[in-house]
Amino acid sequence: MKKYLLTQKRWNAIITNDNRLDGNFYYGVTSTKIFCKPSCSSKSPKKDNVVIFKTVSEAMKLGFRPCKRCHPTGIKVSNDEWIIQIESYLKKNFKRKLTLNIIAEDCHSSPYYLQRTFKKMVNKTPLTYLSEIRLNYAKNLLKDTELTINNISLQSGFSSDTYFMTFFKKETGITPSEFRSKVKGDIYG
């Protein structure tokens, strides 16, 4: 697949939402794996995260999904497909400091619509889903490594070890240290 340059003209079209270049190229955002038309009104991406495609099929062959806001394929993205995009985004980015506003911006939505649609489709909020991903990742680190609780909390995307320990105990009924002792004891005991 040919790689196309992000020229200054293309970049200007993206950051000014210039519809005159719609159909001439599409741009993908590597951090979200979403692709858009130049005229997309979503927040401007970081320039380093942009890749250029000549066609919709090129973007889709590389695993990029169409934007829910600008509909680069000409077909509205279904909520089912959009939820899959959001879940994939959360699994890929759970270590980052994420808020509902950041998730909504990156997934090309308003926070209200994202929250309402995600909860309706998944039966939990995006932030609850994100916390579950972080908790499961932390459990695996507790089981498989000797990292400190502080390191595990940071590597799992929690803002502090204090919050991590409180959240962990609330969700599991035991502290991270007790969990580690229990799983190591089950393995070696």
C-alpha positions as CSV (number, residue, x, y, z in Angstrom):
1,M,0.0,0.0,0.0
2,K,1.4,3.4,-1.0
3,K,2.1,5.9,1.7
4,Y,0.9,9.4,1.0
5,L,2.5,12.5,2.5
6,L,0.8,14.8,4.9
7,T,1.5,17.9,3.0
8,Q,1.0,21.4,4.4
9,K,-2.0,21.8,2.1
10,R,-3.6,18.6,3.4
11,W,-2.8,19.6,7.0
12,N,-4.4,23.0,6.5
13,A,-7.5,21.4,5.1
14,I,-7.8,19.1,8.1
15,I,-7.3,21.9,10.7
16,T,-9.7,24.3,8.9
17,N,-12.3,21.6,8.0
18,D,-12.0,22.5,4.4
19,N,-14.8,20.6,2.5
20,R,-13.2,21.5,-0.9
21,L,-10.8,18.6,-0.5
22,D,-13.4,16.0,0.6
23,G,-13.0,13.1,-1.8
24,N,-9.4,14.0,-2.7
25,F,-8.1,12.3,0.4
26,Y,-9.0,10.9,3.8
27,Y,-7.0,11.1,7.0
28,G,-6.7,8.5,9.8
29,V,-5.8,9.1,13.4
30,T,-3.5,6.4,14.6
31,S,-4.3,6.8,18.3
32,T,-8.0,6.1,17.7
33,K,-7.9,4.1,14.4
34,I,-10.7,6.3,13.1
35,F,-10.6,8.0,9.6
36,C,-12.3,11.2,8.5
37,K,-12.9,13.5,5.6
38,P,-10.9,16.8,5.7
39,S,-14.1,18.7,6.5
40,C,-14.7,16.7,9.7
41,S,-15.7,19.0,12.5
42,S,-14.1,16.8,15.2
43,K,-11.3,18.2,17.3
44,S,-8.1,18.5,15.2
45,P,-5.8,15.6,15.8
46,K,-2.1,15.7,16.7
47,K,-0.2,16.1,13.5
48,D,2.1,13.2,14.4
49,N,-0.9,10.9,14.7
50,V,-2.2,11.6,11.2
51,V,-1.9,9.2,8.2
52,I,-3.3,10.0,4.7
53,F,-5.3,7.7,2.5
54,K,-6.5,8.2,-1.1
55,T,-9.6,6.0,-0.7
56,V,-11.9,4.7,2.0
57,S,-11.0,1.1,1.2
58,E,-7.3,1.8,1.9
59,A,-8.2,3.1,5.3
60,M,-10.4,0.2,6.1
61,K,-7.9,-2.4,4.9
62,L,-5.5,-1.0,7.5
63,G,-8.0,-1.4,10.2
64,F,-9.3,2.2,10.4
65,R,-13.0,2.7,11.1
66,P,-15.2,5.4,9.7
67,C,-15.9,8.5,11.8
68,K,-19.3,8.6,13.4
69,R,-19.4,12.4,12.9
70,C,-18.4,13.0,9.3
71,H,-19.4,9.6,7.7
72,P,-16.5,9.3,5.3
73,T,-18.0,6.2,3.7
74,G,-21.2,8.0,3.0
75,I,-23.0,5.6,5.2
76,K,-23.9,6.4,8.8
77,V,-21.9,4.3,11.3
78,S,-24.2,2.0,13.3
79,N,-24.2,2.3,17.1
80,D,-23.1,-1.3,17.3
81,E,-20.0,-0.6,15.2
82,W,-19.3,2.7,17.1
83,I,-19.4,0.9,20.4
84,I,-16.9,-1.7,19.1
85,Q,-14.7,1.3,18.1
86,I,-15.0,2.8,21.6
87,E,-14.3,-0.5,23.4
88,S,-11.2,-1.0,21.2
89,Y,-10.1,2.6,21.9
90,L,-10.4,2.1,25.7
91,K,-8.5,-1.2,25.6
92,K,-5.7,0.4,23.6
93,N,-5.6,3.6,25.7
94,F,-6.4,2.5,29.3
95,K,-3.0,3.6,30.6
96,R,-3.6,7.2,29.6
97,K,-5.3,9.8,31.8
98,L,-8.8,9.6,30.3
99,T,-12.0,11.5,31.1
100,L,-15.4,11.3,29.5
101,N,-14.6,14.5,27.6
102,I,-11.3,13.1,26.3
103,I,-12.9,9.9,25.3
104,A,-15.8,11.7,23.6
105,E,-13.4,14.0,21.7
106,D,-11.2,11.1,20.5
107,C,-14.2,9.1,19.5
108,H,-15.9,12.0,17.7
109,S,-18.9,12.6,19.9
110,S,-20.3,14.7,22.6
111,P,-19.8,13.4,26.2
112,Y,-23.6,13.3,26.7
113,Y,-24.2,11.2,23.6
114,L,-21.3,8.9,24.2
115,Q,-22.3,8.2,27.8
116,R,-26.0,7.7,26.9
117,T,-25.3,5.4,23.9
118,F,-22.5,3.4,25.6
119,K,-24.6,2.8,28.7
120,K,-27.6,1.8,26.6
121,M,-25.6,-0.7,24.5
122,V,-23.1,-2.1,27.1
123,N,-25.1,-1.6,30.3
124,K,-22.3,0.4,31.9
125,T,-20.7,3.7,31.4
126,P,-17.5,4.2,29.5
127,L,-15.6,5.1,32.6
128,T,-16.9,2.0,34.4
129,Y,-15.8,-0.1,31.4
130,L,-12.4,1.6,31.5
131,S,-12.0,0.9,35.3
132,E,-12.8,-2.8,34.7
133,I,-10.0,-2.9,32.0
134,R,-7.6,-1.3,34.4
135,L,-8.6,-3.6,37.3
136,N,-8.1,-6.7,35.2
137,Y,-4.7,-5.5,33.9
138,A,-3.7,-4.8,37.5
139,K,-4.8,-8.3,38.7
140,N,-2.6,-9.8,35.9
141,L,0.4,-7.7,37.0
142,L,-0.2,-8.7,40.7
143,K,-0.3,-12.3,39.7
144,D,2.5,-12.4,37.1
145,T,5.1,-9.9,38.4
146,E,6.8,-8.7,41.5
147,L,6.2,-5.0,40.7
148,T,5.4,-2.7,43.6
149,I,1.8,-1.7,44.2
150,N,2.7,1.8,43.2
151,N,4.2,0.7,39.9
152,I,1.2,-1.5,39.2
153,S,-1.3,1.3,39.9
154,L,0.5,3.6,37.5
155,Q,1.0,1.0,34.8
156,S,-2.7,0.2,35.0
157,G,-3.7,3.8,34.4
158,F,-4.8,4.7,38.0
159,S,-4.1,8.2,39.1
160,S,-2.5,7.2,42.4
161,D,-1.7,4.1,44.4
162,T,-4.1,5.3,47.2
163,Y,-7.0,5.5,44.7
164,F,-5.9,2.2,43.2
165,M,-5.9,0.4,46.6
166,T,-9.2,1.8,47.6
167,F,-10.8,1.0,44.3
168,F,-9.3,-2.5,44.2
169,K,-10.6,-3.3,47.7
170,K,-14.1,-1.9,46.9
171,E,-14.3,-4.1,43.8
172,T,-12.7,-7.3,45.1
173,G,-13.2,-7.2,48.8
174,I,-9.5,-7.6,49.4
175,T,-6.4,-5.3,49.1
176,P,-4.0,-5.7,46.2
177,S,-1.4,-7.3,48.5
178,E,-3.9,-9.8,49.8
179,F,-4.9,-10.6,46.3
180,R,-1.3,-11.2,45.3
181,S,-0.7,-13.4,48.4
182,K,-3.8,-15.4,47.6
183,V,-3.0,-16.0,43.9
184,K,0.6,-16.8,44.6
185,G,-0.5,-19.1,47.5
186,D,-2.9,-20.9,45.2
187,I,-0.1,-21.4,42.7
188,Y,2.6,-22.5,45.1
189,G,0.5,-23.8,48.1
